[in-house]
Amino acid sequence: MSVISQSSPFARQFLCTIFAKRLETINYHSRFYSQNKATVDNAQQAQYRFSLPNVILSDEQRQSYEKNGFLVVRNLVAPEKLEVFRKRFQDVCTGKVKVLGMTVMKDIAIAKSEFADGEKAITKIQDFTLDDELFKYCCLPEIVKYVENFTGPNIMAMHTMLINKPPDPGTQSSRHPLHQDLYYFPFRPANHIVCAWTAMEKINRQNGCLVVLPGTHTGELEPHGYPDWKGGVNKMYHGIQKFDPNQERIHLEMESGMDI
């Protein structure tokens, strides 16, 4: 500014013209960068149907999720946090804690037995968002930061379950048929619905790990119903009625604290 004020009118005009041209050039490059960045961002987002731009997931992770429909994160939830939820679950099983509206489910075969009670009789707690202690799981920062990569920052917990798998009573009623979660959800859009599934202990094929059919998330919602199994089927354990039994299956064996 001092250089301009001390110059002659001609110099002032000359310098101002140079500065104006320089500013115009900077603005041009700025607009060009913004327009091209938007084009690149749109092009990148076009290849991702099920995840959003973020700083948590790598391109490799996003591409894997697009292809397979699941993502494994190791050592996500600390053991001491899981222990709090485990103790709360035990208190619910023994009747020490009762929460209005929260559903406590028993296996159809175990429910008929007079010898099983407490934790050995309970297979599932549903809608634990009604319990202040268990709802803390939904608010864990380590969970939320991954979830919002698929839903965006406006997150709502729609259905919650704490699943327990006591030993099968011999009827194989503890089995859960292959199903699509979307069958249970009457809301959309489907590509902004995600499930956070955390192992509370070591999970393998022997004690009942999660099984997935990679890539089926890109297909249509299939007809569901109760399977024709001997020994009974638990309430609302609906499964896909027709699917290719030879289709690839992945058994997700996990350590405590791992998340899908």
Buried (B, 14 or more C-beta within 10 A) or exposed (E): EEEEEEBEEEEBEEEEEEEEEEEEEEEEEEEEEEEEEEEEEEEEEEEBEBBBEBEEBEEEBBBBBBEBBBBBBEEBBEEEBBEEBBEBBBEBBEEEBEBEEBEBBBBBBBBEEEEBBEBBBBBBBBBBBBBEBBEBBBEBEBBBEBBBBBBEEEBEBEEBBBBBBBEBBEBEBBBBBBBBEBBEBEEEEBBBBBEBBBBBEEBEEEEBBBEBBBEBBEEEEBEBEBBEBEBBBBEEBBBBEEEEEEEEEEEBBBEBBBBB
